[in-house]
Amino acid sequence: MPNYAAAYSNALAQAYPYALNFGALYATPNNGRYRMGEDGKTIYIPNLSTTGRVAADRDTIATATRNYDNAWEPKVLSNQRKWSTLVHPKDIDQTNEVASITNITQTFNEEQKFPEMDAYLISQLYKLWTTSDVGTGYVGKSADTTVLTAANVLAVFDQLMLNMDNARVPANGRILYCTNEVKTLLKQASGITRSFDVQSGTSVVNREVSRIEEVTIVGVPATLMKTKYVFTSGWAVADDAAQINMLLVHPSAVITPVSYQFSQLDPPSAVTEGKYIYYEESFEDVFILNKKADALQFNITNP
């Protein structure tokens, strides 16, 4: 039992990519690319910029100047969460180990922690993407609000892809997170398009079909695709939340740093009045790299 907390932490690390709907974003390479500041809560993203080339001649020399600049984009973590429980040894025995700490924490992860992490990530990404920041000069963006149908869903998706293309976002590695209802629409639309293409012999529709096949599509329950949640105790959809239908994203634009993680199971003692006590805490957050914000594209339905 004393090694349970360490084993639990390792199991969590292995489970994240599979148990979280947005596991690929929690495993973004950016998490190992940028270091935490000395305060343990701020990540500084370096941003280099240079001037462009100018005309040259063979007869004169210009005055040498510094033609680059370096700025820092600070990201301050603020999402600190904890959970704990007492477990009486007799509860474990009398439930035939149904109420074991292993089963309790597994239920907590699957029904509370993982969905909360998904809810926080999607709503935080939307909030950061749409909110201007005077301090860094970031200008918030607006989501597409087209009402999706089987007739237009491919066209809307194609426009989101085009927005990324024009912003020079890498084509390889894009992920489309969508509600399961929209995923069904995409399948229906692709099926209709393929059938039409075979019958007509046109090549116009091929472009739309091939574009949807360029991305990894992940279906997410609609309750975990909202713009706003309440995290007072666990997670709950906010009354004024909009429905996110699609998030097209390249993981290179997202960073999900973890500054602190702790979990421990203590055996029964006089302090705990003969009960096991389990406690875990984490200090983590979700951010967008401002210069790569075009690598996120949303379609939403307002409340």
N, C-alpha and C positions, 0 to 999 in steps of 0.2 A: 504493500500500500504506500510506503513512503516515496516510491518512484513514480507514483501515478501522475503527478502534475507534469513531470518532464515528458512522460510518454504521451500524455494528453496534448501538450504543446506541439510535439512532433507530429502527432496524428492530425492536428488542426492544419498545420502547414501543408501536409500532403492532401488534405481534403479540399482546401480552398478552390483550386482550379476546377473541381468537379461538383462541389456542393453549392457554389455561388453562381447565380445566373450571369453575373458580370466578372467571373473568375479571371478572364483574360486581361481585364483592366486592373484587377488587383495584382496581377503578375506582370504588369508592364515593365519593360527593361529600364524605364526611367527610375524605378525604385532603387536600382543599384548604381545609377549614374550620378546622382547628386547627393552631397553629404549634408548632414544636419549641422547647424551652427552650434556654437559653444553653449548657447542657452537651452539646447535640447528641444526647442519648439519651432525654430525657424530654418527653412531651407532657402538658400539664395541661389537663384537660377541665373547664370551668367548670360548676358546678351551682347554679342559683338556686332557692330555695324561698320561699314566702310562707305566711302564715296565711290562714285563711278569713274570710269576712265575719261580723259580729256584729250584734245588734239595735241600732237607733238610735232616738233620740227627739228632739223639737224643743225640749226645755226645758233640756238640760244638754250639756256637752262633756266628753269623756273626756281622760285624760292621753295626750298623743302619745307613741307608742313606735315603735321600728323593727320592722316586721312582715315583714321579709324576711331571708334569710340567704344568704350566698354561700360555697360550698365548692369545693375543687379535687380532681379525681379524677386522680391521676398515673398515667401509663402509661409504663413504662420499657422501652425496646427492648433486646433481648438476643440476637437472632438475627443473628449475623455469619457470613457464608459466603464462601468463595473457591474459585477453580478456576484452574489454569494448565496449560499444555502447551508442550513444545518441538516444533518441526517442522523437520526437515532439508530444505533446498531440493531435494535429490535425491529425497526421498520424494515430493515434489509432482510432479517431472518423471517419475519412473519408474512412477507410478500413473496417468499421464495426467490429473493434477490431481484424481484422486479424493480424495487426502489433502490437498487444499488447506485452508487455515485456514477458509475459508468453509464448506466441507462438514463439517469437524470440529466447528466451533462450532454449526452447525445440528443435527448429530446429538446433540451434548451437550445442547442446549436441549430437543429433542423427546423424548429418551430419559432424560435425567437431571434437568436443571434445572426444567423446567416440571412434571413429575410430582412432584418434591420440593416445589415451592412449593404445589401442590395438597394434598399429604399434610400439609404443615406447617399450612396454613390450617385444614383440616377438623379435625385433631386438636387444634389449639390452641383453636379455638372451643369444641369439646366440653369440653376441660379447664377453660377459664375459666368456661364456663356452669355446670358441675357443681361447681366448687370454691369454697367459702366463703373470703372474704377479711376477716379481722378488721380490718385496717388501714382499709379503706374501708366496712366494714359490709355488704358484699355477702354474701347468703346463696345458696349453690349450689342449683341446681335438679336435678330428676330427669327422666330421659328416659322416654318411653313404651316399654314392652317387649312390647307385644302382638305375637304371632306373626302376621305378615301373610299373608293368603290373598286370593284373588279375591273371596271372600264378604264379607270385613271391611275390605279396604284403604280403601275409600271412607269408611267410618264412622270409621276411625282418622284419615284425612286431615281429615275434617270436624271432628273433635274438636280437632286441632291448629289449624285455622283458627278455631274457636270460642274457644280459649284466647287467640289473638291479638286477636280481636274484643273480648273482655272486658277485655283490657289496653289497649284503644284504639290498637292498632297500625294504621297506615294500610292500608286494603284494597288500594289501588293500589300496585303495585311489588313485591308479594311474589313470592318465587322458591322453587320446590320442587326441591331437589337430591335425587335418589334414585338407587339402583343401577339398572342397566339391567333387572335382574330385576323390581324393584318397578315400574318404568315399564311393563313388559309387563303386570304384574298390574293396573295402573291402566287400561290400554287394554282389557283383558279385562273388567274390572268395569264400565267405562263402556259397553262394547258390550252386555253383558248387561242393564244397567240401561236403556239406551235401547230395546232390543228389548222388554223387559218393559213399559216405559212406553207404547210404541205399542200393544201388545196390550191392556193393561188400561185405558188412558186415565186412570190416576191421576196426580196432581200431586205426590205425596209424593216420588218419586224425582227429580223435576226439580231439586230443591234441591241434591242431591248432585252431579248431573251439572254443573249450572251453577257450583258452587263450584270444581270442578277446573278449569274453564275460566277462572276468575278469576286464576290464577297462571301464571307461566312455568315450565314443567317442563324440567329439564335432567337427562338421564341421564348418570351417572358410573360408570366401571368400579368394581366392588366393592373392588378393591385400593386405590383412592384414596378409600374411604369407611370408614376405620377410626378408632377412637378413640385409637390410640397407634402411634407409629412410632419407629424408631431411626435417628438421623441421623449416625452415626459417619462413614460414608463414603457419600455419596449418601443414599438412603432405603431403609428396609426395614420391613415390617410387624412390630410387636412381637408376641412369643409370646402375651401376655395381652390382646391388642387385641380389643375388641368390634366387631361389624359395625354401622355406621350405615346404616340402611335408607332413612331420610328425614331431611332437614334442611329445614324450612320456615323461611325467613328473610326479613327486610326489610333491605336494604342500609344503611338509616339507622342500624342498631344496631351496625355493624361499622366499624372503622377499620384500614387496612393501610398504616401510614406507612413511608416509606423515608427514612432519614437520610443515607445515603451510597451512591453507586454509582460504580464506577470500572472501566474496561476499556481495555486498550491492547495493541497489537501492536508489538513492537520488531523491527527488521530484524536479520539476522545480524551478529554482531560477534565480536571476540576474547573478550569476556566470556562470550558464549553459545556459544563454540566453533563459530561458523559457522552456528548454527541460528536460526530465527525463535523468538521466545518470546511467547506470549500469556498475559495475566493479567487476571482480573477479580475484583472483590470487592464485596460489598454488605452494608449494615447496615440491616435491615428487621425488621418484626414484624407481628403480628396481634393485635387487641384487640377486646373487646366494651365498648360504653358501658353501664356498670352499670345506669343508669336505664332503658335500653331492652332489657334482657336478655330480656324477654318476647317480643321480636320474633324470637326463635329458639326453635324447637320441634324436638325430636329423637324419632325412633323408632329403637331399636337392638335388636340381638340379642346377648346376653351370650355370651362364649365358654364 
